[in-house]
Amino acid sequence: MTVHLNSQADLDNAIHALVGQDPRLQPILERAGMPALRQRQPGFAGLAAIVCGQQLSTASAAAIWGRVSAAFDPFHHDALRRARADRLGRLGLSAAKIKTLKNLARELAAERLNLEVLAEEDADAAHATLTRLHGIGPWTADVYLLFCLGHGDAWPAGDLAVQEAVKTGLGLKTRPTAKQMAELAEPWRPLRGAAAHLWWAYYKVLKRRDGVIAGTEKKV
């Protein structure tokens, strides 16, 4: 059964269950406090917003998405599918992101992609479905599953901030790789998404203590 994190109460309950499953997380929770649930708009708009923000600062991503979403109101995949590439480029989108968004729009229009059903699928299967799409890497897929769909078991194994937090919190000598992160998270199934929220909160504590940790930029 898929766990969903649709409310703060859902996350609170999941975190308490996690601590019961793995006592190593108790001191992490004590240091970080209960994390706040992070949510974004679901559907095509939510995924498009994440694509627009890939490898950009928060301010730049917000500015570009503001222009794109305002240009297509309501924001629907058919409208973007029909839009001219030069018009999208004038809104601030790169050629690569235009290609990604148009491909997503075509997949949705042809009903080869159903973003809603991903919320009910096994997290690894949903991740694989998204990363098979052009321009959708692991980070983009995980952020969509976690924040747009509230998937309780999505695990951002490649997120550098989570990797740094896990390294410090579990006393590892080196920052774990994405493959190692997948193995480390096995005890947290089916609540790896809640664990990710906790580790992000713990990372913020580390930043306040030591300053920004080098090399913690997000991945696509």
C-alpha positions in Angstrom: 0.0 0.0 0.0 1.4 3.4 -1.0 1.6 6.0 1.8 0.7 9.5 0.9 2.0 12.7 2.6 -0.9 15.0 1.8 -1.0 16.9 5.1 1.4 17.9 8.0 -0.4 15.3 10.1 0.5 12.6 7.6 4.2 13.6 7.7 4.2 13.8 11.5 2.8 10.3 11.7 5.2 9.0 9.2 8.2 10.5 11.0 7.2 9.0 14.3 6.7 5.6 12.5 10.2 6.0 11.0 11.8 6.6 14.4 10.1 3.5 15.6 11.5 1.5 12.7 15.0 2.9 13.0 16.2 4.3 16.4 19.2 5.9 14.7 16.7 8.6 13.5 15.7 9.6 17.0 18.7 12.0 17.5 18.2 13.3 14.0 14.6 14.3 14.8 15.7 15.8 18.2 18.3 18.0 16.4 16.2 18.9 13.4 12.7 19.1 14.9 9.6 17.9 13.0 10.1 18.9 9.4 7.4 21.0 7.6 5.6 19.3 4.7 6.8 20.7 1.3 4.1 20.7 -1.4 3.9 21.9 -5.0 1.2 22.0 -7.6 0.5 18.6 -9.1 -0.1 17.6 -12.8 1.6 19.0 -15.9 2.0 22.5 -14.4 3.9 21.1 -11.4 6.3 19.1 -13.5 6.7 21.9 -15.9 7.6 24.3 -13.1 10.3 21.9 -11.9 11.7 21.6 -15.4 11.8 25.3 -15.7 13.8 25.6 -12.5 16.4 22.9 -13.4 20.0 24.2 -12.7 18.8 27.7 -11.9 18.8 29.8 -8.8 15.5 30.1 -7.0 15.0 33.7 -8.1 15.7 33.0 -11.8 13.5 29.9 -11.8 10.6 31.8 -10.2 11.0 34.6 -12.7 10.9 32.3 -15.7 8.1 30.2 -14.4 6.1 33.3 -13.7 6.4 34.4 -17.3 5.6 30.9 -18.7 2.6 30.3 -16.5 1.2 33.8 -17.2 1.6 33.2 -20.9 -0.6 30.1 -20.8 -3.6 30.6 -18.6 -5.0 28.1 -17.9 -1.8 26.1 -18.1 -2.5 23.0 -20.2 -0.3 20.6 -22.1 -2.2 21.1 -25.4 -1.5 24.9 -25.4 2.2 24.4 -24.8 2.4 21.6 -27.3 1.1 23.9 -30.0 3.2 26.9 -29.0 6.0 28.0 -31.2 9.5 27.3 -29.9 10.6 30.9 -30.5 7.7 32.2 -28.4 8.8 29.9 -25.5 12.4 31.0 -26.0 11.4 34.6 -25.5 9.9 33.7 -22.1 13.4 32.6 -21.0 13.3 28.9 -21.7 16.4 27.2 -23.1 16.2 25.0 -26.2 16.7 21.9 -24.0 13.9 22.8 -21.7 11.6 23.6 -24.6 12.3 20.2 -26.0 11.6 18.6 -22.7 8.3 20.4 -22.1 7.1 19.8 -25.6 7.9 16.1 -25.3 6.0 15.9 -22.0 3.0 17.7 -23.7 3.0 15.2 -26.5 3.2 12.2 -24.2 0.2 13.5 -22.2 -1.8 14.4 -25.3 -1.3 10.9 -26.7 -2.2 9.4 -23.3 1.1 7.5 -23.1 1.8 9.3 -19.8 -0.6 9.6 -16.9 0.9 11.7 -14.1 -1.9 11.0 -11.6 -1.4 7.3 -11.5 2.2 7.7 -10.4 1.0 8.6 -7.0 -0.3 5.1 -6.5 2.6 3.2 -8.1 5.6 1.7 -6.4 8.0 4.6 -5.9 10.8 2.9 -7.8 8.5 2.1 -10.7 7.1 5.7 -10.8 10.7 7.0 -10.7 11.6 4.8 -13.6 8.6 6.0 -15.6 9.5 9.6 -15.2 13.3 9.2 -15.9 12.6 7.4 -19.2 11.2 10.7 -20.4 13.5 13.1 -22.3 15.0 15.7 -20.0 13.6 14.2 -16.8 16.5 13.2 -14.6 16.5 11.6 -11.1 16.3 14.8 -9.2 13.4 16.2 -11.2 11.5 12.9 -10.9 12.0 12.7 -7.2 11.0 16.3 -6.5 7.8 15.7 -8.5 7.0 12.5 -6.7 7.7 13.9 -3.3 6.3 17.5 -3.5 3.7 17.4 -6.2 2.3 13.9 -5.6 3.1 13.5 -1.9 4.5 10.0 -2.6 5.5 8.7 0.8 8.2 6.4 -0.4 10.0 8.5 -3.0 13.7 8.7 -2.2 16.0 11.4 -3.7 19.1 9.3 -3.6 21.1 11.7 -5.8 20.2 14.9 -3.8 23.5 16.2 -2.5 22.0 17.9 0.5 20.4 14.7 1.7 23.6 12.8 1.0 25.6 15.3 3.2 23.0 15.0 6.0 23.0 11.2 5.9 26.8 11.2 5.9 26.9 13.4 9.1 23.9 11.9 10.8 25.0 8.3 10.3 28.7 9.0 11.0 29.9 7.9 7.6 33.5 8.7 6.5 32.5 9.9 3.0 29.4 11.3 1.3 27.4 8.3 0.0 26.8 7.8 -3.7 23.3 7.6 -5.1 23.7 3.8 -5.2 24.9 3.7 -1.6 22.0 6.0 -0.6 19.5 3.5 -2.1 21.0 0.8 0.1 21.1 3.0 3.2 17.4 3.8 2.8 16.1 0.3 2.7 15.2 0.2 6.4 13.0 3.3 5.8 10.6 1.7 3.3 7.8 2.5 2.7 8.4 5.9 4.2 11.5 7.0 2.5 9.8 10.2 1.4 9.2 11.1 5.0 12.9 10.3 5.7 13.9 12.7 2.9 12.0 15.5 4.6 13.7 14.7 7.9 17.2 14.6 6.3 16.6 17.9 4.5 15.6 19.5 7.9 18.7 18.1 9.5 20.8 19.5 6.6 19.4 23.0 7.4 20.7 22.5 11.0 24.1 21.6 9.7 24.1 24.7 7.5 23.3 26.9 10.4 26.1 25.3 12.4 28.8 25.2 9.9 27.7 27.5 7.0 26.8 26.2 3.6 28.5 22.9 2.9 30.4 22.9 -0.4 29.1 21.1 -3.3 25.5 20.8 -2.3 23.9 22.1 -5.5 20.8 20.2 -6.8 21.0 17.8 -9.6 18.7 17.5 -12.6 
